[in-house]
Amino acid sequence: MDIELFSALEKRIENLLDGYAALKRENLLLNEENRRLLEEREGFKTRIDAILKKLEGI
């Protein structure tokens, strides 16, 4: 009986650790995507500001 309980506990711990590792990988990917989107937004902002300055000169 004890061996079965330890085996079940070990399996649950392994599943938790696998899930934790998967979440860490996903978090890294999401952080990279967030950084990329922030840079893209800054680029758009710069372009829009330049267009607005040109329009002010008209």
C-alpha positions as CSV (number, residue, x, y, z in Angstrom):
1,M,0.0,0.0,0.0
2,D,2.8,2.5,0.9
3,I,4.5,1.8,-2.5
4,E,1.3,2.6,-4.3
5,L,0.9,5.9,-2.4
6,F,4.5,6.9,-3.0
7,S,4.2,6.1,-6.7
8,A,1.0,8.1,-7.0
9,L,2.6,11.0,-5.2
10,E,5.7,10.8,-7.3
11,K,3.6,10.9,-10.5
12,R,1.7,13.9,-9.3
13,I,4.9,15.8,-8.4
14,E,6.3,14.9,-11.9
15,N,3.2,16.3,-13.5
16,L,3.4,19.5,-11.4
17,L,7.0,20.0,-12.3
18,D,6.3,19.4,-16.0
19,G,3.4,21.9,-15.9
20,Y,5.7,24.4,-14.1
21,A,8.4,24.0,-16.7
22,A,5.8,24.5,-19.5
23,L,4.5,27.7,-17.8
24,K,8.0,29.1,-17.5
25,R,8.6,28.5,-21.2
26,E,5.3,30.1,-22.1
27,N,6.2,33.1,-19.9
28,L,9.5,33.6,-21.7
29,L,7.8,33.5,-25.0
30,L,5.1,36.0,-23.9
31,N,7.7,38.3,-22.5
32,E,9.6,38.3,-25.8
33,E,6.4,38.9,-27.7
34,N,5.5,41.7,-25.4
35,R,8.9,43.3,-25.9
36,R,8.5,43.0,-29.7
37,L,5.1,44.6,-29.6
38,L,6.3,47.5,-27.4
39,E,9.1,48.2,-29.9
40,E,6.6,48.0,-32.8
41,R,4.3,50.4,-31.0
42,E,7.2,52.8,-30.5
43,G,8.0,52.6,-34.2
44,F,4.4,53.5,-35.1
45,K,4.3,56.3,-32.6
46,T,7.5,57.8,-34.1
47,R,6.1,57.5,-37.6
48,I,2.7,59.1,-36.6
49,D,4.5,61.9,-34.8
50,A,6.5,62.6,-38.0
51,I,3.4,62.7,-40.1
52,L,1.7,65.0,-37.7
53,K,4.6,67.4,-37.8
54,K,4.5,67.4,-41.6
55,L,0.7,68.2,-41.4
56,E,1.3,71.0,-39.0
57,G,3.6,72.6,-41.6
58,I,0.9,72.7,-44.2
